[in-house]
């Protein structure tokens, strides 16, 4: 009997490439939309693999209940011994930029100065600890929304007093050292099952809404999907980074050690060539345009990993 992959999700626009990859590997696929529902702790979940595809940006699509519900669903699945790809530990990391920074530091990776603050007075106080420009972002990030650049604490204080500041879904704000890159791009390293897939460069000259999913490359007037540049075929390009790069090796080792099976990890390079890692995306997506250029189709690689590595271990357990 074929194994069923149960996909936890809240954005249906991201599902087609994943479903195609899973079905190409012979999996049955069941989609579970998470925004409302019931959990009976005495009832066992269905057999099969469970793949967590819930994004920290769920609230921006009017699914404010998704993340809290996903936390309970993941605990329920793991309590009953189900195999979950990117389970509770990976999920909690994705929901917190602060935790990501701590994890990256633990594994010897260079990160920008990062501080979490809640409340106007604490935001301004934290800003005064930065020597130069800094950015603010939501601790529970997603789609690059909420990112603002400030040159001083006074500038931030004025902005806060104007009432236009977006505190995000839970009021926890990250202040982070602004890294001035000599070229307007960041690099994203894609990892699946402890293996480097590829790296890509994402242009930042038009903002930080850099979801690579083809579904996200639509005009911002559509409220149901990620707002991004419709002409973004040129927004993403292959990176010359290889699996032998010391930074890539550190990122892969971190993912293996922490049980993060699917990740897109971003870093930026300053004028001196220093590389700063700042974001771990567990609900990673892949660009179809880039896949055609590189020959690496991310969702198909994920499905292959499940078929060749996860399923055999599941059968033995």
N, C-alpha and C positions, 0 to 999 in steps of 0.2 A: 504494500500500500504506500502511495506517495506521501511524503511528509507535507504537512500543512504549515505554512508560514503565516502567522497572525500579525498583521501590521497595525500598530497603534498610531493614529494620525489625527490631524485636525485640518490640514490644508489639502483638499483633494487634488489641487493643481499639480502637486509634487508627486502624485502616485503613478501616473502612466509609465515613466521610464523604469521605475522600480518594479512594477507589476510585470512589465515586459521582460525584464531581466530574470525575475523569479520564475515566470512561466517557461522561459527558454531553458531553464535548468530542471524543468519537470516538477516544480513545486505546485501544490494547491495553494491558493492565496485567499485569505479572508481578511477583509478590511474592517477595522473597528474605529469608528469615529468617536473621539473623546471630547465631549463638551457637556454632556449630561449622561446619567445612567445610574445603575444600581450595582452594588457590590455586596454579596452575601459571603461573609468570611468562612462559613461552613461549606460553601459550594466550591468544588475544585474547578480551576480553569480548564479549558479544552487542551487536549494534548497537542504537541507540536512545538515549533519554534515561535518565539514572540520577538518581534522587532520594534523597538521604540523609535518612532519618527515624530515625536511631539516636540515642537519648537518653542523656544523662549519668546518668540514673537507672536504667539497665539493670540494674546490679548489685542493685538493690533488688527485682527480680523474678527473682532467682536466675540471671541471665544475666551472670555475671562475665566471661565471655570475649568479650562482644559488642564493647565499646569497643576493646580491643586488636586484635581481628580487623578491625573497621571501619577502623581506621587503615591496615592493610595493604591491604584491599580498595580503599579510596579511592586509595591510591598506585598500585595496579595499574591501576585504571580510568583515571586521569589519565595514567599512563605510556603507555597505548595510545590516548590521544587521545579518550577518551569524554567526552561533555558531562555534567558532574555538577552538579546543583543542590545548593548548600551542600556543596562539596567539602572538601578537606583543610584549607585555611586557615580556613574558617568553622567546621569541626568542631573544630579545635584551640582556637579561641576559645571555643566553647561548653563545652569540657571544662575550662576554667580560669577561675575568677573573677579571678585575678590578671591574666591576660592581658587579660580584658575591661576591667579597671580601667585598665590601661596604654593600651589602645586608645581608650577613652572620653576619657582625658586628652589623648591625641594629637590628638583632634578637637575639643578645646576644650570638652568637656562637664564639668559639675560632678559630682564623685563624693564619697561619704563617705570619710573617712580609711580606708585599707585596708592591712593588713599580712598577709603569709603567714608561717606558722611551722610547723616540724616538731619534735616532741619536747616533753615537758612543760616543761622548763626554759625553752625558747625561747618557748613559749606564754605563760608567766607573765611573762617579760621583755618580750615584745611588749605584753602587757596593761598593763604599767606605763607605757607611753608614751601611753596614752589619758587624757585629762583627765576624761572622764565615762563614762556607760554605753556598752557596746559589745556587739556580738553576735558569736558564732562561727558559722561555717558551713563545710561541706566545700568545698574548692577545686573538686573535681568534684562540683558540686551536682546537684540534681534533686528536684522535688516539695516543696521547702522543708524536706526532712528534715535533721536535724542542727543546725538553727538554735536557739541558746540565747542568752538575754539575761543579761548580768552587769553589776553596778554597780561592781565594783572588781576589781583583780587578785587581791586576797586571796580574794574570793568564787570566782573561777575556780580558784585554786590548791586551795581546799577541795574543789571539785567534782571536779577532776582526781584528787585523792588518794582520793576515795571510789570511784573505779574505774568510774563510770557513764558517763563521757564516751565518745562515739562518734567515733572518729578518721576515719571515712569510708573510702572504698575504697582510698586510698593514703597516708593519714596526713598529708596536707597540709591544714592548717587556715587559714582566713581569719578574721582579726579585723577587724571593721569598725565604725566609728562608728555608734552608734545614733541614728537620726533620729526625734525625737518628732513625729509628725504630729498636728495639732489634730483631725483626723477620722480614724477607723480605716479607711483605705483606701490602696491604692497604685494607680497608673495604668499601664496597659500599652498600648503603641503597636504596632500591627500593620502590618508593612511587607512587601510582596511586589513583587519586580522593580523596586525603586526607586520604588515608589508607596505612599503612605499609604492604608491601607484604612479603618481606624477606630481609635478608642481606647476602652478600657473601664476602669472602676473595679472593683477587686477588694477586697472587705472583708477586713480582717485581724483583726477582733476575736475570731475563733475560731481563729487560727493562720495560718501562712504556707504551708500546703499549698494552692496556688492554681491548680493545673492546670485550665484552663477546659474541657477535653474533657468531653463528656457522659458518656463511659465512666468518667471519674474521679469522677463524682458518685454514689458508692456508699458503703455503710457500711465503716468501716475494718476490719471483721472479715473481709472478702474479701482474702486476701493476694496475689491475682493482678493487681490493678489499683491505681491510685492511691488511697490512703485519703483521702477527703474527705467533707464534709458531704452527706448524701443530700438535704437540703432546700435545696441551694445555688442554686436558681433565683434567689434574691435576693442571692446572694453576688457576682454580676456585674451591672454596670449600664453603660449607655452613658456615655461621657465627652463633655463638650462640646468637647473639644480638636478642632481642625481642622488641615487641611494647611497653613494659613497661619501656624500658631504657630511662632515662631522655634526652639523646642526640637525640634518635629517636623521642621522643615527641616534642622536639624543632624543629627538621627538618620538621616533619609533620605540625606543627603549622605554620612554615614559608611558606611552600608550599601553605597551605590554604589561608593565609593572602595575598600572592602575586599572587594568581591565577595560580600557576604552577601545572598543573594537572598530568603531567607525568614527573618523575625525577628519576635519579640515582645519588645519592649524595655521594661523596667520602671523607673519612677522614683517617688520619694516627695517630698512637699512638707512643709517644716517650718512652724512657726508664723509665721515672717517671710515666707513665700512663696518661699523658696529651693527650687529643684528639684534633687534629687540623683538621678542615673542610676546604677543599680547592677547591672543584670542584662540579659544578652542571651540570649534563648532562640531557638536555631535550629530545634529540633524543636517549633515552636509548634503549639498546638492552638486550636480555636475553640469557643465555646459555642453550641450550637444554640438555646438560649433567647434569647441575645443576637442571634443572626442573625435570628430571627423579629421581634425588636424593631426592628432597624436596617435589615433588608433586605439586609445584606451577609453572604454566606456565604463564609467564609474559604477553605475548600478548593476551592470552585468558582472563586473569584478566582485562586487558585494555578493551577488547571487552565487557566483562560483565558489567564493569562500564558504558560504553556508553549505553548499552541496559537498565540497571536497574535504572540508575541515571540521565544521561543526556537526553535521549530520552523522558522520562516522563515530565521533566521540559520544554523541547522544545515544547511538545504538548500543555502545559498549557499557554506558553508565547504568 
